[in-house]
Amino acid sequence: MDRANRVNARLRQLPQVDRLVESAGAGTDLARWSLLGAARSVLESTRAGSLADPEASASALEDIVRRTRELARRLESPSPQRVLNATGVVLHTNLGRAPLAQGAARAAATAATRYSALELDLESGERGSRLSQASALLCLLSQAEAGLVVNNNAAALLLAVDTLAAGREVILSRGELIEIGGSFRLPEILGASRARLREIGTTNRTHLRDYEQAIGPDTGLILKVHPSCFEMRGFTREVSLRELAPLARERGIPLVEDRGSGTFIDLQPYGIPENESWSGLREGADMVLFSGDKLLGGPQAGIVLGTRELVERMQRNPLARALRVDKLTLASLTWTLQILLEGRGETELPVLRMLLAPAAELQGRAERLAKALGEMGCARVSVETHGSVVGGGALPELELSGPVVRLEPRRSAAQLANGLRRCDPPVLVRVQSDAVLLDPRTLTDEELEEVVAAFKSLLV
């Protein structure tokens, strides 16, 4: 039988869509819409596989039915799906970074399920600004002249550059041309604006004279970017905001700092090398940009703090409407900012509770988890001290040291980690030297029981 005949014979063996839907749905509560979508997708991929490799073994009907059921269940599952984060990475980008506080979530739920005065001035009865309260709270927290919120920090940067340097040059040190998760590259963001990037200095050393020599008639903006998820050591030199500010003022050029990750709390007394993100304004920046989630502990948003004149120019840019935030984001962000103004951020915001968790609390949680896992008798369990990163492009130089539960399974640690990801809810762990590590920093007391249940389903 030649190649074409073999392929055609295999394709004729594939079930019809309706038959596959009936077989996959038998004995399940799966909805027809999910079974239908899954069946079409599985059959399409199976046909493509047969055409690509005629010599491969034909897929058995049982395997096609199994794959259809699995895909249908995935289609019906909540998205994004809730997971248990036992990695110790507080701002895990793949896991949604900072979890919202319950109060912030309730505020967003209320805004989502009820009408709200989003753009209505209740005193005058006229149309109002959706950002008025959030902007006022940002100014109270930072003493900035004006504040603005857009949908993420990349949007804040794009809007700032497009507004302040359209058709002109943006001066930026080569040591700050960062790439972060998801292939986000700073030069590409700048390229999407109407400005032109002017690189200065070298990768490891940039001097004040590099800025002085680069400034010319086409200079529209001087940009400083926090290195975010990396640090550079050794023979290095960068120019601080305090050094740049006099030069920017003398030449009449806006100076903007992109902090990436931001906070309104000085964390240095807690041993974390991060002061208030708006401190850049005190050091001479005309504008500071940072994320509303990450260290701030609120929803995903881009925060802009700066002079009234520059912020108002950004608000008039047509891009501002395309990048604006919705009512859910505003409701949860407003609640978060109010909590910070009340001085309750360290106790109310989950990201700060995890970062600042006392050693005794973490140790107790680790020991309870280790005891429960050890009682299964299926693996060697111990409590050790390990370090983990903060994550989310925040505080790259900081390692969070604390207790972790080390579990050495009788089978492969990688296989166990794969099985844990398939539990309900999935459990995310770290794998190191053929052992599974569970960090209690990113687990609540209530979640410990769910983690134990997941292990029982796999090990007992």
ZAMARMAR-348502 format. One record per residue (C-alpha): residue number from 0; residue in one letter; x, y, z. Coordinates in steps of 0.1 Angstrom, whole numbers. Last residue first. Example, Ala and Ser with C-alpha at 12.3 -4.5 7.8 and 13.67 -1.06 7.14 Angstrom:
2
+-----+---+-------+-------+-------+
!   k ! r !     x !     y !     z !
+-----+---+-------+-------+-------+
!   1 ! s !   137 !   -11 !    71 !
!   0 ! a !   123 !   -45 !    78 !
+-----+---+-------+-------+-------+
//
This chain:
460
+-----+---+-------+-------+-------+
!   k ! r !     x !     y !     z !
+-----+---+-------+-------+-------+
! 459 ! v !   -12 !    68 !   495 !
! 458 ! l !    12 !    89 !   474 !
! 457 ! l !    -9 !   107 !   447 !
! 456 ! s !   -43 !   114 !   463 !
! 455 ! k !   -26 !   118 !   497 !
! 454 ! f !    -3 !   145 !   482 !
! 453 ! a !   -33 !   165 !   470 !
! 452 ! a !   -50 !   162 !   504 !
! 451 ! v !   -18 !   175 !   521 !
! 450 ! v !   -18 !   205 !   498 !
! 449 ! e !   -55 !   211 !   505 !
! 448 ! e !   -49 !   210 !   542 !
! 447 ! l !   -20 !   235 !   540 !
! 446 ! e !   -43 !   259 !   521 !
! 445 ! e !   -62 !   269 !   552 !
! 444 ! d !   -29 !   280 !   569 !
! 443 ! t !   -21 !   302 !   539 !
! 442 ! l !     6 !   291 !   514 !
! 441 ! t !    31 !   315 !   498 !
! 440 ! r !    56 !   315 !   527 !
! 439 ! p !    50 !   278 !   533 !
! 438 ! d !    76 !   268 !   507 !
! 437 ! l !    73 !   233 !   494 !
! 436 ! l !   104 !   216 !   479 !
! 435 ! v !   102 !   183 !   460 !
! 434 ! a !   134 !   163 !   458 !
! 433 ! d !   153 !   150 !   428 !
! 432 ! s !   181 !   175 !   433 !
! 431 ! q !   156 !   205 !   433 !
! 430 ! v !   120 !   206 !   422 !
! 429 ! r !    99 !   235 !   433 !
! 428 ! v !    62 !   232 !   438 !
! 427 ! l !    29 !   242 !   422 !
! 426 ! v !    -2 !   224 !   435 !
! 425 ! p !   -33 !   221 !   412 !
! 424 ! p !   -67 !   224 !   428 !
! 423 ! d !   -78 !   198 !   419 !
! 422 ! c !   -47 !   177 !   411 !
! 421 ! r !   -30 !   177 !   377 !
! 420 ! r !    -1 !   200 !   388 !
! 419 ! l !     6 !   177 !   417 !
! 418 ! g !    11 !   148 !   392 !
! 417 ! n !    37 !   168 !   373 !
! 416 ! a !    55 !   176 !   406 !
! 415 ! l !    54 !   139 !   415 !
! 414 ! q !    69 !   129 !   381 !
! 413 ! a !    96 !   155 !   385 !
! 412 ! a !   104 !   142 !   420 !
! 411 ! s !   109 !   107 !   404 !
! 410 ! r !    97 !    78 !   425 !
! 409 ! r !   104 !    70 !   461 !
! 408 ! p !    97 !   106 !   470 !
! 407 ! e !   122 !   129 !   487 !
! 406 ! l !   102 !   157 !   503 !
! 405 ! r !   118 !   189 !   516 !
! 404 ! v !    95 !   213 !   535 !
! 403 ! v !   108 !   248 !   533 !
! 402 ! p !   120 !   272 !   561 !
! 401 ! g !   131 !   307 !   552 !
! 400 ! s !   153 !   330 !   532 !
! 399 ! l !   138 !   355 !   508 !
! 398 ! e !   166 !   365 !   484 !
! 397 ! l !   168 !   401 !   474 !
! 396 ! e !   189 !   414 !   445 !
! 395 ! p !   161 !   410 !   419 !
! 394 ! l !   138 !   432 !   440 !
! 393 ! a !   108 !   430 !   418 !
! 392 ! g !   106 !   416 !   382 !
! 391 ! g !    76 !   395 !   391 !
! 390 ! g !    95 !   373 !   415 !
! 389 ! v !   105 !   377 !   452 !
! 388 ! v !   132 !   352 !   448 !
! 387 ! s !   137 !   321 !   469 !
! 386 ! g !   160 !   310 !   497 !
! 385 ! h !   163 !   277 !   516 !
! 384 ! t !   163 !   265 !   552 !
! 383 ! e !   153 !   229 !   558 !
! 382 ! v !   124 !   209 !   571 !
! 381 ! s !   124 !   172 !   564 !
! 380 ! v !   104 !   145 !   548 !
! 379 ! r !   115 !   111 !   534 !
! 378 ! a !    86 !    97 !   513 !
! 377 ! c !    56 !    73 !   515 !
! 376 ! g !    51 !    72 !   552 !
! 375 ! m !    19 !    92 !   551 !
! 374 ! e !    27 !   106 !   585 !
! 373 ! g !    56 !   125 !   570 !
! 372 ! l !    33 !   146 !   549 !
! 371 ! a !    12 !   157 !   580 !
! 370 ! k !    44 !   163 !   601 !
! 369 ! a !    61 !   183 !   573 !
! 368 ! l !    30 !   206 !   568 !
! 367 ! r !    28 !   213 !   605 !
! 366 ! e !    66 !   219 !   607 !
! 365 ! a !    65 !   243 !   577 !
! 364 ! r !    36 !   263 !   592 !
! 363 ! g !    54 !   266 !   625 !
! 362 ! q !    86 !   277 !   608 !
! 361 ! l !    68 !   303 !   587 !
! 360 ! e !    51 !   318 !   618 !
! 359 ! a !    84 !   318 !   637 !
! 358 ! a !   103 !   336 !   609 !
! 357 ! p !    78 !   364 !   609 !
! 356 ! a !    60 !   370 !   575 !
! 355 ! l !    71 !   404 !   560 !
! 354 ! l !    71 !   393 !   523 !
! 353 ! m !    40 !   371 !   527 !
! 352 ! r !    20 !   397 !   547 !
! 351 ! l !    31 !   424 !   522 !
! 350 ! v !    18 !   404 !   492 !
! 349 ! p !   -14 !   395 !   511 !
! 348 ! l !   -24 !   432 !   518 !
! 347 ! e !   -43 !   437 !   551 !
! 346 ! t !   -16 !   435 !   578 !
! 345 ! e !    13 !   454 !   562 !
! 344 ! g !   -10 !   477 !   543 !
! 343 ! r !   -29 !   489 !   574 !
! 342 ! g !   -15 !   525 !   576 !
! 341 ! e !   -49 !   541 !   569 !
! 340 ! l !   -35 !   556 !   537 !
! 339 ! l !   -24 !   521 !   526 !
! 338 ! i !   -59 !   508 !   532 !
! 337 ! q !   -73 !   536 !   512 !
! 336 ! l !   -49 !   528 !   483 !
! 335 ! t !   -60 !   492 !   483 !
! 334 ! w !   -97 !   501 !   483 !
! 333 ! t !   -91 !   525 !   454 !
! 332 ! l !   -72 !   498 !   435 !
! 331 ! s !  -100 !   473 !   439 !
! 330 ! a !  -127 !   497 !   427 !
! 329 ! l !  -106 !   511 !   399 !
! 328 ! t !   -97 !   477 !   385 !
! 327 ! l !  -133 !   466 !   385 !
! 326 ! k !  -144 !   499 !   370 !
! 325 ! d !  -122 !   496 !   339 !
! 324 ! v !   -87 !   511 !   333 !
! 323 ! r !   -78 !   534 !   305 !
! 322 ! l !   -53 !   524 !   278 !
! 321 ! a !   -74 !   532 !   247 !
! 320 ! r !   -87 !   563 !   264 !
! 319 ! a !   -52 !   575 !   272 !
! 318 ! l !   -40 !   568 !   236 !
! 317 ! p !   -60 !   599 !   225 !
! 316 ! n !   -34 !   620 !   245 !
! 315 ! r !   -53 !   646 !   267 !
! 314 ! q !   -46 !   626 !   298 !
! 313 ! m !    -9 !   625 !   290 !
! 312 ! r !    -8 !   663 !   288 !
! 311 ! e !   -26 !   666 !   321 !
! 310 ! v !     1 !   644 !   337 !
! 309 ! l !    29 !   666 !   323 !
! 308 ! e !    13 !   699 !   336 !
! 307 ! r !     3 !   685 !   370 !
! 306 ! t !    38 !   673 !   378 !
! 305 ! g !    42 !   636 !   384 !
! 304 ! l !    28 !   602 !   395 !
! 303 ! v !    17 !   576 !   370 !
! 302 ! i !     5 !   541 !   381 !
! 301 ! g !     0 !   514 !   356 !
! 300 ! a !   -25 !   487 !   367 !
! 299 ! q !   -28 !   451 !   376 !
! 298 ! p !   -48 !   450 !   408 !
! 297 ! g !   -33 !   459 !   442 !
! 296 ! g !    -4 !   446 !   463 !
! 295 ! l !    19 !   476 !   458 !
! 294 ! l !    48 !   452 !   456 !
! 293 ! k !    35 !   435 !   424 !
! 292 ! d !     2 !   450 !   415 !
! 291 ! g !    -3 !   487 !   407 !
! 290 ! s !    28 !   488 !   386 !
! 289 ! f !    52 !   517 !   384 !
! 288 ! l !    58 !   551 !   367 !
! 287 ! v !    75 !   582 !   382 !
! 286 ! m !    74 !   617 !   366 !
! 285 ! d !    93 !   650 !   369 !
! 284 ! a !   122 !   632 !   385 !
! 283 ! g !   143 !   653 !   410 !
! 282 ! e !   152 !   631 !   439 !
! 281 ! r !   119 !   639 !   457 !
! 280 ! l !   100 !   627 !   427 !
! 279 ! g !   121 !   595 !   426 !
! 278 ! s !   109 !   589 !   462 !
! 277 ! w !    75 !   579 !   446 !
! 276 ! s !    86 !   543 !   448 !
! 275 ! e !    87 !   544 !   486 !
! 274 ! n !   118 !   526 !   498 !
! 273 ! e !   131 !   492 !   488 !
! 272 ! p !   160 !   472 !   501 !
! 271 ! i !   140 !   447 !   523 !
! 270 ! g !   154 !   443 !   558 !
! 269 ! y !   121 !   452 !   575 !
! 268 ! p !   133 !   488 !   582 !
! 267 ! q !   140 !   491 !   544 !
! 266 ! l !   104 !   485 !   534 !
! 265 ! d !    94 !   521 !   531 !
! 264 ! i !    58 !   518 !   522 !
! 263 ! f !    41 !   534 !   491 !
! 262 ! t !    53 !   506 !   469 !
! 261 ! g !    62 !   501 !   432 !
! 260 ! s !    76 !   476 !   407 !
! 259 ! g !    86 !   488 !   373 !
! 258 ! r !   103 !   519 !   386 !
! 257 ! d !   102 !   538 !   352 !
! 256 ! e !   117 !   572 !   360 !
! 255 ! v !   110 !   602 !   338 !
! 254 ! l !   130 !   634 !   334 !
! 253 ! p !   114 !   661 !   312 !
! 252 ! i !   138 !   683 !   293 !
! 251 ! g !   143 !   720 !   300 !
! 250 ! r !   181 !   719 !   295 !
! 249 ! e !   189 !   732 !   330 !
! 248 ! r !   161 !   712 !   345 !
! 247 ! a !   173 !   680 !   329 !
! 246 ! l !   209 !   686 !   339 !
! 245 ! p !   200 !   694 !   375 !
! 244 ! a !   179 !   662 !   377 !
! 243 ! l !   205 !   638 !   363 !
! 242 ! e !   227 !   637 !   393 !
! 241 ! r !   199 !   632 !   418 !
! 240 ! l !   183 !   607 !   394 !
! 239 ! s !   214 !   586 !   396 !
! 238 ! v !   239 !   580 !   368 !
! 237 ! e !   251 !   545 !   364 !
! 236 ! r !   285 !   529 !   367 !
! 235 ! t !   297 !   494 !   367 !
! 234 ! f !   330 !   474 !   370 !
! 233 ! g !   316 !   446 !   391 !
! 232 ! r !   279 !   440 !   395 !
! 231 ! m !   248 !   442 !   374 !
! 230 ! e !   214 !   432 !   387 !
! 229 ! f !   185 !   415 !   370 !
! 228 ! c !   147 !   414 !   371 !
! 227 ! s !   138 !   451 !   373 !
! 226 ! p !   168 !   471 !   361 !
! 225 ! h !   149 !   503 !   371 !
! 224 ! v !   146 !   525 !   340 !
! 223 ! k !   156 !   562 !   337 !
! 222 ! l !   143 !   581 !   307 !
! 221 ! i !   154 !   615 !   295 !
! 220 ! l !   128 !   630 !   272 !
! 219 ! g !   122 !   651 !   241 !
! 218 ! t !   158 !   655 !   227 !
! 217 ! d !   156 !   666 !   190 !
! 216 ! p !   175 !   699 !   196 !
! 215 ! g !   203 !   681 !   214 !
! 214 ! i !   212 !   661 !   245 !
! 213 ! a !   235 !   632 !   237 !
! 212 ! q !   267 !   649 !   249 !
! 211 ! e !   252 !   658 !   283 !
! 210 ! y !   237 !   624 !   288 !
! 209 ! d !   271 !   607 !   281 !
! 208 ! r !   288 !   633 !   303 !
! 207 ! l !   267 !   620 !   332 !
! 206 ! h !   284 !   586 !   329 !
! 205 ! t !   271 !   552 !   317 !
! 204 ! r !   290 !   520 !   325 !
! 203 ! n !   280 !   483 !   322 !
! 202 ! t !   261 !   481 !   289 !
! 201 ! t !   278 !   511 !   274 !
! 200 ! g !   268 !   548 !   274 !
! 199 ! i !   240 !   562 !   253 !
! 198 ! e !   210 !   548 !   234 !
! 197 ! r !   187 !   572 !   216 !
! 196 ! l !   153 !   557 !   211 !
! 195 ! r !   129 !   575 !   187 !
! 194 ! a !    94 !   586 !   197 !
! 193 ! r !    60 !   580 !   180 !
! 192 ! s !    54 !   551 !   203 !
! 191 ! a !    55 !   514 !   193 !
! 190 ! g !    93 !   517 !   191 !
! 189 ! l !    95 !   526 !   228 !
! 188 ! i !    77 !   494 !   236 !
! 187 ! e !   101 !   475 !   213 !
! 186 ! p !   131 !   491 !   229 !
! 185 ! l !   118 !   480 !   264 !
! 184 ! r !   116 !   443 !   255 !
! 183 ! f !    87 !   422 !   269 !
! 182 ! s !    95 !   387 !   258 !
! 181 ! g !    69 !   373 !   282 !
! 180 ! g !    90 !   380 !   312 !
! 179 ! i !   114 !   410 !   312 !
! 178 ! e !   138 !   425 !   287 !
! 177 ! i !   158 !   456 !   297 !
! 176 ! l !   175 !   484 !   279 !
! 175 ! e !   188 !   499 !   312 !
! 174 ! g !   225 !   493 !   307 !
! 173 ! r !   223 !   509 !   273 !
! 172 ! s !   214 !   542 !   290 !
! 171 ! l !   183 !   559 !   277 !
! 170 ! i !   177 !   592 !   259 !
! 169 ! v !   143 !   595 !   242 !
! 168 ! e !   144 !   613 !   209 !
! 167 ! r !   117 !   633 !   191 !
! 166 ! g !    87 !   627 !   169 !
! 165 ! a !    65 !   623 !   199 !
! 164 ! a !    86 !   628 !   231 !
! 163 ! l !    62 !   638 !   259 !
! 162 ! t !    30 !   622 !   249 !
! 161 ! d !    43 !   591 !   231 !
! 160 ! v !    69 !   585 !   259 !
! 159 ! a !    44 !   589 !   287 !
! 158 ! l !    17 !   568 !   270 !
! 157 ! l !    40 !   540 !   262 !
! 156 ! l !    55 !   540 !   297 !
! 155 ! a !    21 !   540 !   314 !
! 154 ! a !     9 !   512 !   290 !
! 153 ! a !    39 !   491 !   300 !
! 152 ! n !    30 !   498 !   336 !
! 151 ! n !    -5 !   483 !   332 !
! 150 ! n !   -41 !   494 !   325 !
! 149 ! v !   -38 !   531 !   331 !
! 148 ! v !   -39 !   552 !   363 !
! 147 ! l !   -30 !   589 !   366 !
! 146 ! g !   -17 !   610 !   395 !
! 145 ! a !   -11 !   647 !   399 !
! 144 ! e !     9 !   672 !   421 !
! 143 ! a !    27 !   643 !   439 !
! 142 ! q !    25 !   643 !   477 !
! 141 ! s !    29 !   605 !   474 !
! 140 ! l !     0 !   590 !   494 !
! 139 ! l !   -23 !   620 !   492 !
! 138 ! c !   -15 !   623 !   455 !
! 137 ! l !   -24 !   587 !   449 !
! 136 ! l !   -56 !   591 !   468 !
! 135 ! a !   -67 !   621 !   447 !
! 134 ! s !   -59 !   602 !   415 !
! 133 ! a !   -79 !   572 !   426 !
! 132 ! q !  -108 !   595 !   434 !
! 131 ! s !  -108 !   615 !   402 !
! 130 ! l !  -101 !   586 !   378 !
! 129 ! r !  -135 !   579 !   364 !
! 128 ! s !  -139 !   616 !   356 !
! 127 ! g !  -173 !   633 !   358 !
! 126 ! r !  -204 !   637 !   336 !
! 125 ! e !  -228 !   661 !   351 !
! 124 ! g !  -253 !   656 !   380 !
! 123 ! s !  -236 !   683 !   399 !
! 122 ! e !  -231 !   666 !   432 !
! 121 ! l !  -232 !   630 !   419 !
! 120 ! d !  -204 !   637 !   394 !
! 119 ! l !  -209 !   607 !   370 !
! 118 ! e !  -182 !   588 !   353 !
! 117 ! l !  -182 !   555 !   373 !
! 116 ! a !  -212 !   563 !   395 !
! 115 ! s !  -219 !   526 !   399 !
! 114 ! y !  -245 !   501 !   388 !
! 113 ! r !  -241 !   468 !   406 !
! 112 ! t !  -226 !   434 !   400 !
! 111 ! a !  -191 !   443 !   388 !
! 110 ! a !  -186 !   473 !   411 !
! 109 ! t !  -196 !   451 !   441 !
! 108 ! a !  -173 !   423 !   429 !
! 107 ! a !  -144 !   448 !   426 !
! 106 ! a !  -150 !   460 !   462 !
! 105 ! r !  -152 !   425 !   474 !
! 104 ! a !  -119 !   416 !   458 !
! 103 ! a !  -103 !   446 !   473 !
! 102 ! g !  -116 !   436 !   507 !
! 101 ! q !  -104 !   401 !   503 !
! 100 ! a !   -69 !   413 !   495 !
!  99 ! l !   -58 !   407 !   459 !
!  98 ! p !   -32 !   381 !   451 !
!  97 ! a !     1 !   395 !   438 !
!  96 ! r !    16 !   379 !   407 !
!  95 ! g !   -10 !   361 !   385 !
!  94 ! l !     5 !   326 !   387 !
!  93 ! n !    28 !   328 !   357 !
!  92 ! t !    42 !   361 !   371 !
!  91 ! h !    50 !   346 !   405 !
!  90 ! l !    51 !   376 !   428 !
!  89 ! v !    55 !   358 !   461 !
!  88 ! v !    78 !   330 !   448 !
!  87 ! g !    77 !   305 !   477 !
!  86 ! t !    70 !   277 !   453 !
!  85 ! a !    40 !   263 !   472 !
!  84 ! n !    14 !   282 !   452 !
!  83 ! l !   -19 !   264 !   453 !
!  82 ! v !   -38 !   269 !   421 !
!  81 ! r !   -71 !   285 !   410 !
!  80 ! q !   -78 !   282 !   373 !
!  79 ! p !   -77 !   313 !   351 !
!  78 ! s !  -100 !   303 !   337 !
!  77 ! p !  -126 !   281 !   354 !
!  76 ! s !  -129 !   246 !   339 !
!  75 ! e !  -153 !   238 !   311 !
!  74 ! l !  -127 !   239 !   283 !
!  73 ! r !  -103 !   218 !   304 !
!  72 ! r !  -130 !   192 !   310 !
!  71 ! a !  -137 !   191 !   272 !
!  70 ! l !   -99 !   186 !   265 !
!  69 ! e !   -97 !   157 !   289 !
!  68 ! r !  -128 !   141 !   275 !
!  67 ! t !  -116 !   144 !   239 !
!  66 ! r !   -82 !   130 !   248 !
!  65 ! r !   -98 !   100 !   264 !
!  64 ! v !  -121 !    94 !   234 !
!  63 ! i !   -92 !    96 !   210 !
!  62 ! d !   -72 !    72 !   231 !
!  61 ! e !  -101 !    47 !   233 !
!  60 ! l !  -105 !    50 !   195 !
!  59 ! a !   -69 !    39 !   190 !
!  58 ! s !   -46 !    63 !   173 !
!  57 ! a !   -29 !    49 !   142 !
!  56 ! s !     7 !    41 !   146 !
!  55 ! a !    31 !    64 !   128 !
!  54 ! e !    43 !    56 !    93 !
!  53 ! p !    21 !    82 !    76 !
!  52 ! d !    38 !   110 !    95 !
!  51 ! a !    26 !   145 !    87 !
!  50 ! l !    -7 !   135 !    72 !
!  49 ! s !   -15 !   112 !   101 !
!  48 ! g !    -6 !   139 !   127 !
!  47 ! a !   -28 !   165 !   109 !
!  46 ! r !   -57 !   141 !   110 !
!  45 ! t !   -52 !   135 !   147 !
!  44 ! s !   -49 !   172 !   154 !
!  43 ! e !   -82 !   178 !   135 !
!  42 ! l !   -99 !   149 !   153 !
!  41 ! v !   -89 !   162 !   187 !
!  40 ! s !  -100 !   198 !   179 !
!  39 ! r !  -134 !   187 !   165 !
!  38 ! a !  -140 !   165 !   195 !
!  37 ! a !  -130 !   191 !   220 !
!  36 ! g !  -154 !   217 !   206 !
!  35 ! l !  -183 !   192 !   205 !
!  34 ! l !  -175 !   179 !   239 !
!  33 ! s !  -174 !   214 !   253 !
!  32 ! w !  -207 !   224 !   237 !
!  31 ! r !  -223 !   191 !   247 !
!  30 ! a !  -217 !   197 !   284 !
!  29 ! l !  -198 !   172 !   304 !
!  28 ! d !  -217 !   154 !   331 !
!  27 ! t !  -201 !   121 !   324 !
!  26 ! g !  -213 !    85 !   319 !
!  25 ! a !  -211 !    87 !   281 !
!  24 ! g !  -198 !   121 !   269 !
!  23 ! a !  -167 !   108 !   251 !
!  22 ! s !  -187 !    82 !   232 !
!  21 ! e !  -215 !   105 !   222 !
!  20 ! v !  -192 !   133 !   212 !
!  19 ! l !  -171 !   108 !   192 !
!  18 ! r !  -201 !    96 !   174 !
!  17 ! d !  -212 !   131 !   165 !
!  16 ! v !  -178 !   141 !   152 !
!  15 ! q !  -174 !   110 !   130 !
!  14 ! p !  -149 !    84 !   141 !
!  13 ! l !  -115 !    81 !   125 !
!  12 ! q !  -109 !    49 !   106 !
!  11 ! r !  -113 !    66 !    73 !
!  10 ! l !   -83 !    88 !    81 !
!   9 ! r !   -62 !    57 !    86 !
!   8 ! a !   -71 !    43 !    52 !
!   7 ! n !   -65 !    76 !    35 !
!   6 ! v !   -30 !    79 !    50 !
!   5 ! r !   -21 !    43 !    40 !
!   4 ! n !   -35 !    49 !     5 !
!   3 ! a !   -14 !    81 !     1 !
!   2 ! r !    18 !    64 !    12 !
!   1 ! d !    15 !    33 !   -10 !
!   0 ! m !     0 !     0 !     0 !
+-----+---+-------+-------+-------+
//
